[in-house]
């Protein structure tokens, strides 16, 4: 059996090595390392894939979120509602801009933000909502957009974990994750479903005015060289990363299908174990399984992780500490017990290896190992 990795980037690369190497060599040969042809080609390809008017490449997913909030003109003291169960970057940029992060609980089945909790948290200072499409499936965007319209709020989708997922509205209309709100943001960190060979990110919008502003913000606030119309940042996707992404985008649907097949194999393997809760998918979305996350109902999660590691199976905990309990984000408004679903998940979730290269032998060994622990 091949060694089991949490994410097998090497195996994935070897299958497309010739294509990727050729594209990287093109960048080296033309020496257009910043804003070269590869960036523009990838941008156009991603716009077509997502069926969105504008993709603005940037340096990473965190910058994507920050630049989105800058473009919306949010001011110090404005409140931005987001989920309590997410990677820290979602709230980090809110705090960095002098805005006020307001966190709410998540749903117990999908782990995505609870729309009812969002509406309860709205105050006169609320200006935006940041739903996170966690672990690979969409939050309830139709309900969130209705709430945003009712209260005149912006919506910024954190799509770092769900690129390629499809949301289905009640009328049957379908849209790709990240293309529903005012702005969508994603990360191309190597382990993502669409990952580059370093850092990278992108911002999506159908709004022409926002696109013009975002193009300036990611490039020091300038539209014409050395003329700075906005306060901006230096956040560009370099050409080598774009070259890698251009190739991998062609395979994204295939990659996501491989993840879905692996998730289904896990589901069947754990179906008869009442001590484990397998991931659920909401009716309005598909799931592209950036992570495959179990809830350990009657098991010691940390002991399970140690047991798996002893058997050379990597397993990760996303996330052991909820946002409102992080030292840097402690807020007197929140106390223990305010977010019961999030707090329970932080104590019980564990993510198993999930990537495009998982084979049946590896999965059989992982499933057998988890069940062995569950039956000890």
Secondary structure, DSSP 8 states (H G I E B T S, - for coil): -----SS-HHHHHHHHHHHHHHHHHHHHHHT--BS-HHHHHHHHHHHHHHT-SEEEEES-HHHHHHHHHHHTT--TT-EEEEESSS-THHHHHHHHTT-EEEEE-B-TTT-SB-HHHHHHH--TTEEEEE-B-GGGB---HHHHHHHHHHHT-EEEEE-TT-TT-EEE-TTS-EEETTSSSSEEEEE--TTSSS--SS--EEEEES-HHHHHHHHHHTBTTEEETTEE-S---B---BHHHHHHHHHHHHTHHHHHHHHHHHHHHHHHHHTT-TTEE-----TTB-B--SSEEEEESSS-HHHHHHHHHHTT--EE-TTSS-GGGSGGG--TT--TTTTHHHHHHHHHEEEE--STT--HHHHHHHHHHHHHHHT-
